[in-house]
Amino acid sequence: MSSPETPDGTGTLPVESAAPAHPRRRWLVAAAVLLVVAATGVVLLRPSPTPAPTADLAARLRDAVQVSAVMADLAELQRIADANGGIRAGGTPGYDASAAYAAVQLRGAGYDVRLDTLQLPTFLETGPGSVTIEPGADGVPPTGPTTFAMGTDFRPMIFSAAAVDLVAGVEPVGYDPSPGAELRQGIGCKPGDFDGVTAGAAFLVLPGPCYRRDQVDNAVAAGAAALIVAYPSWEPGAVLRPTLLRPGVTIPVLGVTHEMGMALFSAAQAGHPVRLSVPVSTENRPSSSVIAETRGGDAGKVLMVGGHLDSVIDGPGINDNGSGAMAVLEVARRLADLAPAWKVRFAFWTGEEIGLYGAFHYVQALGATERSAIRAYLNMDMLGSPKGSRLVYGDPAAAAGSEAISALFGASLDAAGLSWETDDTSGGSDHYAFTQSGIATGGLFSGLDPCYHLACDRLDNVDRALLGQLVHALADVTGTIASDKGGL
């Protein structure tokens, strides 16, 4: 799931809503054989025997998928991350190895596989960084905490500019240090919000009710040397990294903990400047989404099923979103020997975590005929959150036909005796690219977890039981729609 932009730092991208999250409402009714390829070290999971041909496609697919196979895939993604600096972010060797693994699995199951390659703006930290509160003009040293570490107390946001010993005064702009500030929102979303602010200062703000990039652009126009966004709910060691959506940011932009924000506010009152060292870079690198489709099925009726394969740059991303991507892979493997009425196309996206780049690149390149052939897109993002929920997409702005998809997911979970709720994920994942093109969408989500976008999002972070329930629901709905029985 994309990096957060909601005011408390726990929501999803690309929109940062001014209102509280939409209420969840139930408005709808209703063993693998391991083949080791010695030359590559890749484990190829071959489908187990196809169920009895008398069963319908949805039942056969639902009965065939195995959560143990998904967990084996996730173990491979964990191995890949461990071998590549702990991450699998788009544009990095860890992502390339993940994409290669998915492609080998799909080809081994008999799919024609193609890579949808784009130049991905890849953001990386290039060394340790810090923010230090300096003595004031009178030479009096600051009191309290004076040095804050990158990765523990703050993170540069994705596409932030670098800083090398940048010294600037701190200018609080609408910053509220009083108790209960976490219930309020910062300013900076409108150009006039920074009128009268001292040019050349580091502006200190709370998250505002807009895209974070809007705050940045308005701060730049007002002459900010840096923008520091203090998140009241963030604590040391659990700092996230919002994305600024696109490159071209000309100032350092930091997301900081509440504790650091308070220290900087006090520094501003005492006239103490800060020194910023923020070693980061952004460069275009080729990165590929992996696309595969069934050989049979009506090419005029295409069901797409996908999830993003990339992690953030701060962790291995085994739940977010190895769980969703590998669930899609398992359904693809089990469908390979069946005969859907519709053509089913599977997608493993790059660049989701920095702004849905892979999905938008794919959709925007489609011709009118290709686009109209895609009748539905199912998105899987974070299916194994510890102590999570069974959440069915229920986006009010989704394209026509989306309600029918959500009803199918609800009916599948009902049939399994499982409770569920709807959730408005808005533009928080790859389905948004399809929504923007008028394609019906639906999906499953298990909620955020304590390791969201952190280094602890590892294999042992995954709720296997919940993952298994949602994988079976995905298989059921995929089989129903692909059988031309979904009412779409």
C-alpha positions as CSV (number, residue, x, y, z in Angstrom):
1,M,0.0,0.0,0.0
2,S,1.4,3.4,-0.9
3,S,3.1,5.6,1.6
4,P,0.7,7.5,3.9
5,E,-0.4,11.1,3.4
6,T,-3.3,11.3,5.8
7,P,-2.8,13.8,8.7
8,D,-2.0,11.1,11.3
9,G,0.4,9.3,9.0
10,T,-1.5,6.1,8.9
11,G,-3.6,6.5,5.7
12,T,-3.0,5.8,2.1
13,L,-2.1,7.6,-1.1
14,P,-2.3,9.4,-3.3
15,V,-4.9,11.7,-1.7
16,E,-4.6,13.2,1.7
17,S,-8.2,13.8,2.8
18,A,-9.3,16.8,4.8
19,A,-12.0,14.7,6.4
20,P,-11.7,11.7,8.7
21,A,-11.4,8.3,7.0
22,H,-14.7,7.1,5.5
23,P,-16.6,5.0,8.0
24,R,-16.5,1.3,7.3
25,R,-20.0,0.2,6.4
26,R,-21.5,-3.0,5.4
27,W,-23.6,-1.7,2.6
28,L,-23.5,-4.8,0.4
29,V,-25.5,-8.0,0.8
30,A,-25.1,-10.7,0.4
31,A,1.0,-30.2,-1.7
32,A,2.7,-28.2,-4.1
33,V,5.6,-30.1,-5.8
34,L,8.9,-28.1,-5.4
35,L,11.1,-28.1,-8.5
36,V,14.5,-26.5,-7.8
37,V,16.0,-24.9,-10.8
38,A,19.7,-25.3,-9.9
39,A,21.0,-22.8,-12.4
40,T,19.0,-19.9,-10.8
41,G,18.3,-21.1,-7.3
42,V,14.6,-20.3,-8.0
43,V,12.0,-22.5,-6.4
44,L,9.3,-23.3,-9.0
45,L,5.9,-24.2,-7.4
46,R,4.0,-26.4,-9.8
47,P,0.2,-26.7,-9.5
48,S,-1.2,-29.8,-7.8
49,P,-3.5,-32.0,-9.8
50,T,-6.6,-30.2,-11.2
51,P,-9.8,-30.9,-9.2
52,A,-12.6,-33.0,-10.6
53,P,-13.9,-31.6,-13.9
54,T,-17.5,-31.8,-12.7
55,A,-17.0,-28.9,-10.3
56,D,-17.5,-25.3,-11.7
57,L,-14.5,-23.1,-12.3
58,A,-14.9,-21.0,-9.2
59,A,-15.1,-24.0,-6.9
60,R,-12.2,-25.8,-8.6
61,L,-10.0,-22.7,-8.3
62,R,-11.0,-22.0,-4.7
63,D,-10.3,-25.6,-3.8
64,A,-7.0,-25.7,-5.6
65,V,-5.2,-22.7,-4.1
66,Q,-3.0,-23.4,-1.1
67,V,-1.9,-20.9,1.5
68,S,1.2,-23.1,2.1
69,A,2.3,-22.3,-1.5
70,V,1.8,-18.6,-0.9
71,M,3.9,-18.8,2.3
72,A,6.6,-20.6,0.3
73,D,6.5,-17.7,-2.2
74,L,6.8,-15.2,0.6
75,A,9.8,-17.1,2.0
76,E,11.4,-16.6,-1.3
77,L,10.7,-12.9,-1.3
78,Q,12.2,-12.7,2.2
79,R,15.3,-14.5,1.0
80,I,15.5,-12.0,-1.9
81,A,15.2,-9.0,0.4
82,D,17.8,-10.4,2.9
83,A,20.2,-10.8,0.0
84,N,19.6,-7.2,-1.2
85,G,20.0,-4.9,1.7
86,G,16.6,-5.8,3.3
87,I,14.4,-4.2,0.6
88,R,12.7,-5.0,-2.7
89,A,11.8,-1.4,-3.8
90,G,11.2,-0.6,-7.4
91,G,14.4,0.3,-9.3
92,T,16.6,-1.8,-6.9
93,P,18.2,-5.2,-7.4
94,G,15.8,-6.6,-4.8
95,Y,12.8,-5.7,-6.9
96,D,14.4,-7.0,-10.1
97,A,15.0,-10.4,-8.4
98,S,11.4,-10.4,-7.2
99,A,10.1,-9.7,-10.7
100,A,12.4,-12.4,-12.1
101,Y,11.0,-14.9,-9.5
102,A,7.4,-14.1,-10.5
103,A,8.2,-14.4,-14.2
104,V,9.9,-17.8,-13.8
105,Q,6.8,-19.1,-11.8
106,L,4.4,-17.9,-14.4
107,R,6.4,-19.2,-17.4
108,G,6.7,-22.5,-15.5
109,A,2.9,-22.7,-15.2
110,G,2.6,-22.2,-19.0
111,Y,1.9,-18.5,-19.3
112,D,3.2,-16.1,-21.9
113,V,4.9,-13.4,-19.9
114,R,5.9,-9.9,-20.9
115,L,7.6,-7.1,-19.0
116,D,6.1,-3.6,-19.0
117,T,9.2,-1.5,-18.5
118,L,9.3,2.1,-17.6
119,Q,11.9,4.5,-16.3
120,L,11.1,4.7,-12.6
121,P,12.3,7.7,-10.6
122,T,14.1,5.8,-7.8
123,F,14.7,7.6,-4.5
124,L,17.4,6.4,-2.1
125,E,19.2,7.4,1.0
126,T,23.0,7.5,0.2
127,G,24.4,7.7,3.8
128,P,23.6,8.6,7.4
129,G,21.9,12.0,8.0
130,S,21.1,14.2,10.9
131,V,19.4,17.4,12.1
132,T,21.2,19.3,14.8
133,I,20.0,22.3,16.8
134,E,22.8,24.9,16.9
135,P,23.7,27.6,19.4
136,G,21.9,30.9,18.9
137,A,23.5,34.2,17.8
138,D,24.3,34.9,21.4
139,G,26.4,31.7,21.6
140,V,24.1,30.1,24.2
141,P,23.9,26.4,23.5
142,P,20.4,24.8,23.3
143,T,19.0,22.7,26.1
144,G,17.3,19.4,25.7
145,P,17.8,17.0,22.8
146,T,20.0,18.6,20.1
147,T,20.8,15.9,17.6
148,F,18.3,13.8,15.7
149,A,19.1,10.8,13.5
150,M,17.7,10.0,10.0
151,G,15.8,6.8,10.2
152,T,15.0,7.0,13.9
153,D,13.7,10.5,14.5
154,F,13.0,11.6,10.9
155,R,13.0,10.5,7.3
156,P,13.3,12.6,4.1
157,M,10.1,12.1,2.1
158,I,10.3,10.4,-1.2
159,F,11.7,12.8,-3.8
160,S,13.0,15.2,-1.2
161,A,16.1,17.2,-2.2
162,A,19.4,16.6,-0.5
163,A,21.0,18.9,2.1
164,V,24.7,19.2,3.0
165,D,25.2,21.1,6.2
166,L,22.3,23.5,5.5
167,V,21.9,26.0,8.3
168,A,18.6,27.8,8.7
169,G,16.4,29.3,11.3
170,V,13.2,27.4,12.3
171,E,9.9,29.2,11.5
172,P,6.8,27.5,12.9
173,V,3.8,28.0,10.6
174,G,0.5,27.1,12.2
175,Y,2.3,24.7,14.4
176,D,0.3,23.8,17.5
177,P,2.3,22.3,20.4
178,S,-0.6,22.2,22.8
179,P,-2.2,18.9,24.0
180,G,-4.7,17.5,21.5
181,A,-2.8,18.9,18.5
182,E,-3.0,15.5,16.9
183,L,-6.7,16.2,16.4
184,R,-5.9,19.3,14.4
185,Q,-4.4,19.9,11.0
186,G,-1.6,22.1,9.7
187,I,-1.7,24.8,7.2
188,G,0.2,25.3,4.0
189,C,-2.2,23.8,1.5
190,K,-3.0,27.3,0.1
191,P,-0.4,29.7,-1.3
192,G,-1.5,32.4,1.1
193,D,-0.8,30.3,4.1
194,F,2.8,31.2,4.0
195,D,2.4,34.9,3.6
196,G,4.7,36.9,5.8
197,V,6.9,33.9,6.7
198,T,10.6,34.6,6.7
199,A,12.2,33.5,3.5
200,G,15.3,31.3,3.9
201,A,13.9,29.6,7.0
202,A,13.0,26.0,7.6
203,F,9.2,26.0,7.9
204,L,7.8,23.8,10.7
205,V,4.3,22.6,10.1
206,L,1.8,19.9,11.0
207,P,0.4,17.7,8.2
208,G,-2.2,19.6,6.2
209,P,-5.5,18.5,4.6
210,C,-4.1,18.2,1.1
211,Y,-1.4,16.4,-0.9
212,R,1.9,16.7,0.9
213,R,3.3,18.0,-2.4
214,D,0.9,20.9,-2.2
215,Q,2.4,22.0,1.1
216,V,5.9,21.6,-0.4
217,D,5.2,23.6,-3.5
218,N,3.6,26.5,-1.5
219,A,6.6,26.5,0.9
220,V,9.0,26.7,-2.0
221,A,7.1,29.6,-3.5
222,A,7.4,31.4,-0.2
223,G,11.1,30.9,-0.1
224,A,11.5,28.1,2.4
225,A,15.0,26.6,2.8
226,A,13.4,23.4,4.0
227,L,10.0,22.0,5.0
228,I,9.7,20.0,8.2
229,V,6.4,18.2,8.8
230,A,5.9,17.0,12.4
231,Y,3.5,14.1,12.8
232,P,1.9,14.1,16.3
233,S,1.4,10.3,16.3
234,W,4.9,9.3,15.2
235,E,7.4,8.0,17.7
236,P,11.2,7.4,17.5
237,G,12.0,4.3,15.6
238,A,8.6,4.1,13.8
239,V,8.9,6.9,11.4
240,L,7.2,6.5,8.0
241,R,8.1,8.1,4.6
242,P,5.3,9.8,2.7
243,T,5.8,10.3,-1.1
244,L,5.8,13.6,-2.8
245,L,4.5,11.8,-5.9
246,R,6.9,13.0,-8.5
247,P,10.6,14.3,-8.7
248,G,11.6,17.9,-9.0
249,V,11.4,18.9,-5.3
250,T,14.1,21.6,-4.7
251,I,14.2,21.7,-0.9
252,P,14.7,19.1,1.8
253,V,11.4,17.8,3.1
254,L,11.4,15.9,6.3
255,G,8.7,13.9,8.2
256,V,9.6,14.0,11.9
257,T,8.4,12.6,15.2
258,H,6.3,14.5,17.7
259,E,9.2,14.7,20.0
260,M,11.5,16.2,17.3
261,G,8.8,18.6,16.3
262,M,8.5,19.9,19.9
263,A,12.2,20.3,20.2
264,L,12.4,22.3,16.9
265,F,9.5,24.4,18.1
266,S,11.4,25.2,21.3
267,A,14.5,26.0,19.3
268,A,12.5,28.5,17.2
269,Q,11.3,30.2,20.3
270,A,14.8,30.5,21.6
271,G,16.3,31.6,18.4
272,H,18.4,28.5,17.7
273,P,19.0,27.6,14.1
274,V,19.2,24.0,12.8
275,R,21.8,22.2,10.7
276,L,20.4,19.7,8.2
277,S,22.5,16.9,6.6
278,V,20.2,14.9,4.3
279,P,22.1,12.6,1.9
280,V,19.5,11.4,-0.7
281,S,19.3,11.0,-4.5
282,T,16.7,10.4,-7.2
283,E,17.6,8.8,-10.5
284,N,15.7,7.2,-13.3
285,R,16.2,3.4,-13.5
286,P,14.5,0.8,-15.6
287,S,11.9,-1.2,-13.7
288,S,9.3,-3.6,-15.0
289,S,5.8,-4.7,-14.1
290,V,5.3,-8.4,-14.9
291,I,2.2,-9.2,-17.0
292,A,0.8,-12.7,-17.9
293,E,-2.5,-13.9,-19.3
294,T,-4.3,-17.1,-20.0
295,R,-3.9,-18.4,-23.5
296,G,-7.6,-19.2,-23.7
297,G,-10.7,-17.1,-23.0
298,D,-12.6,-14.4,-24.8
299,A,-10.1,-11.6,-25.6
300,G,-13.1,-9.2,-25.7
301,K,-13.8,-9.9,-22.0
302,V,-10.6,-9.5,-19.9
303,L,-10.5,-9.9,-16.2
304,M,-7.3,-8.4,-14.7
305,V,-6.0,-9.5,-11.3
306,G,-3.0,-7.7,-9.8
307,G,-1.1,-6.4,-6.8
308,H,2.1,-4.4,-6.4
309,L,5.3,-6.4,-6.1
310,D,7.6,-3.6,-4.8
311,S,8.4,-2.8,-1.2
312,V,9.2,0.5,0.4
313,I,12.9,1.4,0.7
314,D,12.7,0.9,4.5
315,G,11.8,-2.8,4.7
316,P,11.3,-6.1,2.8
317,G,7.5,-5.6,2.3
318,I,6.4,-9.2,2.9
319,N,2.9,-8.3,4.0
320,D,2.9,-5.0,2.0
321,N,2.7,-6.3,-0.6
322,G,4.3,-9.6,-0.9
323,S,1.1,-11.1,0.5
324,G,-1.1,-9.6,-2.2
325,A,1.2,-10.2,-5.1
326,M,1.9,-13.8,-4.1
327,A,-1.8,-14.5,-3.6
328,V,-2.2,-13.4,-7.2
329,L,0.6,-15.6,-8.3
330,E,-0.9,-18.7,-6.6
331,V,-4.3,-18.1,-8.3
332,A,-2.5,-17.7,-11.6
333,R,-0.7,-21.0,-11.1
334,R,-3.9,-22.9,-10.3
335,L,-5.8,-21.3,-13.1
336,A,-3.2,-22.3,-15.7
337,D,-4.7,-25.8,-16.4
338,L,-8.3,-24.7,-16.3
339,A,-10.4,-23.1,-19.1
340,P,-12.0,-19.8,-18.2
341,A,-14.6,-18.2,-20.5
342,W,-12.9,-14.8,-20.1
343,K,-9.3,-14.1,-20.7
344,V,-7.6,-13.5,-17.3
345,R,-4.6,-11.3,-17.1
346,F,-2.3,-11.1,-14.1
347,A,-0.2,-8.1,-13.1
348,F,2.6,-7.6,-10.7
349,W,3.2,-3.9,-10.5
350,T,6.4,-1.8,-9.9
351,G,6.5,1.6,-8.4
352,E,3.3,1.5,-6.4
353,E,5.0,2.7,-3.2
354,I,6.2,5.9,-4.7
355,G,3.0,6.9,-6.6
356,L,1.3,4.0,-8.5
357,Y,3.8,4.4,-11.3
358,G,3.6,0.9,-12.8
359,A,-0.2,0.6,-13.0
360,F,-0.6,4.1,-14.4
361,H,2.1,3.4,-17.0
362,Y,0.3,0.3,-18.1
363,V,-3.2,1.7,-18.2
364,Q,-2.2,4.9,-20.0
365,A,-0.5,3.0,-22.7
366,L,-3.6,1.0,-23.6
367,G,-5.4,1.7,-26.8
368,A,-9.2,2.4,-26.7
369,T,-10.0,-1.2,-27.8
370,E,-7.6,-2.8,-25.3
371,R,-9.0,-0.6,-22.5
372,S,-12.6,-1.4,-23.3
373,A,-11.9,-5.1,-23.3
374,I,-10.9,-5.0,-19.6
375,R,-14.2,-5.5,-17.9
376,A,-12.9,-5.6,-14.3
377,Y,-9.7,-5.3,-12.3
378,L,-9.2,-7.0,-8.9
379,N,-6.5,-5.6,-6.6
380,M,-4.8,-7.4,-3.8
381,D,-2.9,-5.2,-1.3
382,M,-1.9,-6.4,2.2
383,L,-3.7,-9.6,2.8
384,G,-1.9,-10.9,5.9
385,S,-1.9,-8.1,8.5
386,P,-1.5,-9.4,12.0
387,K,-4.8,-9.3,13.9
388,G,-6.2,-7.7,10.8
389,S,-9.7,-7.5,9.3
390,R,-11.4,-8.8,6.2
391,L,-12.0,-5.6,4.2
392,V,-13.7,-5.5,0.9
393,Y,-13.1,-2.4,-1.3
394,G,-16.1,-0.1,-1.2
395,D,-14.9,3.1,-2.8
396,P,-17.7,5.6,-3.5
397,A,-15.9,7.0,-6.5
398,A,-15.3,3.6,-8.1
399,A,-16.4,3.1,-11.7
400,A,-19.7,1.6,-12.6
401,G,-19.8,-2.2,-12.0
402,S,-17.6,-2.0,-9.0
403,E,-20.5,-2.6,-6.6
404,A,-21.1,-5.9,-8.3
405,I,-17.5,-7.0,-7.7
406,S,-17.6,-6.0,-4.1
407,A,-20.8,-7.9,-3.7
408,L,-19.1,-11.0,-5.1
409,F,-16.3,-10.7,-2.5
410,G,-18.9,-10.2,0.2
411,A,-20.9,-13.2,-0.9
412,S,-17.8,-15.4,-1.0
413,L,-16.8,-14.4,2.5
414,D,-20.4,-14.9,3.7
415,A,-20.5,-18.4,2.2
416,A,-17.3,-19.2,4.1
417,G,-18.9,-18.0,7.4
418,L,-16.5,-15.1,7.7
419,S,-17.4,-11.6,8.8
420,W,-16.2,-8.6,6.7
421,E,-16.6,-4.9,6.3
422,T,-16.3,-2.5,3.4
423,D,-13.4,0.0,3.3
424,D,-12.8,3.1,1.2
425,T,-9.3,2.7,0.0
426,S,-9.8,5.6,-2.4
427,G,-6.5,6.2,-4.4
428,G,-4.4,4.1,-2.1
429,S,-3.3,1.4,-4.4
430,D,-3.0,0.3,-8.1
431,H,-6.7,0.0,-8.7
432,Y,-6.9,3.8,-8.8
433,A,-5.3,3.8,-12.2
434,F,-8.1,1.6,-13.5
435,T,-10.8,3.7,-11.7
436,Q,-9.5,6.8,-13.5
437,S,-10.0,5.0,-16.8
438,G,-13.6,4.0,-16.0
439,I,-12.8,0.3,-15.4
440,A,-14.8,-1.5,-12.7
441,T,-12.6,-2.4,-9.7
442,G,-12.7,-4.4,-6.5
443,G,-10.3,-5.9,-4.1
444,L,-9.4,-7.1,-0.6
445,F,-7.4,-5.6,2.2
446,S,-6.6,-6.7,5.7
447,G,-5.8,-3.3,7.3
448,L,-2.6,-1.7,8.4
449,D,-0.3,-3.4,10.9
450,P,2.3,-2.3,13.4
451,C,5.1,-3.1,10.9
452,Y,3.6,-1.1,8.0
453,H,6.4,0.3,5.9
454,L,9.0,-0.7,8.5
455,A,11.9,-3.1,8.6
456,C,9.9,-5.5,10.7
457,D,7.5,-6.3,7.8
458,R,9.0,-9.7,7.5
459,L,7.8,-13.3,6.9
460,D,6.9,-13.7,10.6
461,N,4.8,-10.6,10.4
462,V,2.2,-12.3,8.2
463,D,-1.1,-13.7,9.6
464,R,-1.2,-17.0,7.7
465,A,-4.8,-17.8,8.7
466,L,-6.2,-14.5,7.5
467,L,-4.1,-14.7,4.3
468,G,-5.5,-18.1,3.6
469,Q,-9.1,-16.9,3.9
470,L,-8.5,-14.0,1.6
471,V,-6.6,-16.0,-1.0
472,H,-9.6,-18.4,-1.2
473,A,-12.0,-15.5,-1.6
474,L,-9.8,-14.1,-4.4
475,A,-9.8,-17.5,-6.1
476,D,-13.6,-17.8,-5.8
477,V,-14.4,-14.4,-7.2
478,T,-11.8,-14.8,-10.0
479,G,-13.3,-18.0,-11.0
480,T,-16.8,-16.6,-10.9
481,I,-16.1,-13.6,-13.1
482,A,-13.9,-15.6,-15.4
483,S,-16.8,-18.0,-15.9
484,D,-18.9,-15.1,-17.1
485,K,-21.1,-15.6,-14.0
486,G,-20.3,-12.4,-12.1
487,G,-23.0,-10.2,-13.5
488,L,-20.6,-7.8,-15.0
